């Protein structure tokens, strides 16, 4: 029987990918789910829980960084009221150990655990802590948090990028937050390699630097200077309007990502970039079956919209793949149908 959910979100206006998934989850469940801002209002929580069969947490949500005890209290209250506690873990060992300690009470209260990727499920299962946690665990495909927009709104940034392309410049792109583990700066090395080979190239990062990480922005721009890309790199900052973002995406020739662990199914930024109608060059997953549960990723790879290079590919290899990808048209793709099919499978898995 289908359950009714209370999906916890934050009050943040600038959404991280996990927050966006939480809100979309509530939206796609329709009348079966209600989004509830997790705060210190215990009476409000009790009222919101009435008529709900289960609660759903997603971690890590950036907007909850300062809420040390509220998630644990909400999970405990839900369990005492006989509700299912469904916890989605989008990261685990990559989190700071202090954050894992804060999350531990919520995970201990979980009646069902959902993981954003098999890699996260495996690293969690390998910990001693996992012995004390429910065995009802499952990997759930995470959909893109941003879909292509028919209405593309120009901005100062998109006009500048358009001018560069008209002048013959190849624009490399990356979408999403900028932080060390994403290896955003590696894309700068790809741009520098193309520049050395005689290609006119620019890079746009459609996103902002994650706050609270020391020297991330300073180190990034130091790399820009060292690689001779000072007049070739654009960082848009956070863009709340999807129509404005869609216009910037349209000015990208090829998106490029290189992850230390290779592509994993939790990389919603890669999905969003691929669905924009541009090719994406990214290094392959470490495990051959890493994307078997995610039909949308599989479809995008089959059509070569997502072009995989070896997991340990060097910079010249990636640069060559970027040039090849930029010269080929993208195969037409029914985005709405594929994404809806993905959400249907998500709903089925969550209810199991």
C-alpha positions, 0 to 999 in steps of 0.5 A: 500500500502506498504511504503518505510522507512528510518530507523534511526540507530547509528554509534555504533559498539557495538550494544544494543538489540534495535539497533540490531532490528533497523538494522535488520528491515531495512535489512528484509524490503529489498528495502523498507527500508534504514538504515540511521545513525542519526547525525547532517548532516541536508542536508544528512537527507534531501537527505535520505528522498527523495523517502521515505514515512516514517521514523522509530525510535527505543528507547532507542538506547544506541548509541544515549545517547548524541544526545539530540536534533537530534532525535527531529529535524529529526522527525520534519523535516520528519513531515514537509515533509509530511512523516509518523513518526513511533516510536518504544518504547522498554521502557518507565517508566523504562527510566530515566525521563531526557531521557523521556524528550529528547524523548518527542518531537519525540513521539509528532511528531509520526503518529504511535506508536509501543510498544515492549510489552503490558506492555510498551503500558499499562504503556505509556497509563497510563501517562498524556503525552499519551493524547497528542500523536497519538492514532494509537498504536500497540504492535509489536513482537520483534524478536531475534537479534541473530540467531543460527550459523552453524559455531561455532568458538572456543575461549579461553572462550569456551575452558575453559567452555568446560574443566569445562563441561568435568570435570562434572560441570553444566554450567548456562548461561545468555546472554545479557548486565549486569545491575541491572534491569535485575537481573543478580546477582540473577542467582549467587544465583541460582548457590550458591543454587546448590553448597550448594546442592552438585552440581558442577556448574559454570556460564557464562555471555555472555555479558558486563556491561552497561556503565554509571551505577555506581558500577554495575560491582563492586557490581556484583563481590562483590556478586560473592565473598560473595556467594563463586563463585570466581572461578566459574563465567565467564564474556565474555565481548561484543562479536561481532562475532556471530560464537564465541558467538554460540560456547559459547552458546554450552557450556551452559547446561541451561540458567537462567533468573529471572526478577522483572516483569516476562518474557516479550516479549521484552526480546530478550536475552531470545529468542536468548538463547532459539534458541541456542538449550539449555533450558531456565528457566525463571519466568512467565509473570505477565499477562497470555496473555502477550505473546499472540501477540508473536508466537515465544515465544508461540512456544518455551514455548509449546515445553518446550524449555523455561521452566516457573517457577512461577513469584515470584518463590524463589531460591530453586524452580528455582534451582530445575527447572534448574536441571530438565531442564539440564537433558532433550533433547530439541525438534527439532525446525525449527528456520529459518521458525519460525523466518521468519514467525515472521518477516512477521507478523512484516512487516504486523503490521508496515504497518498497 
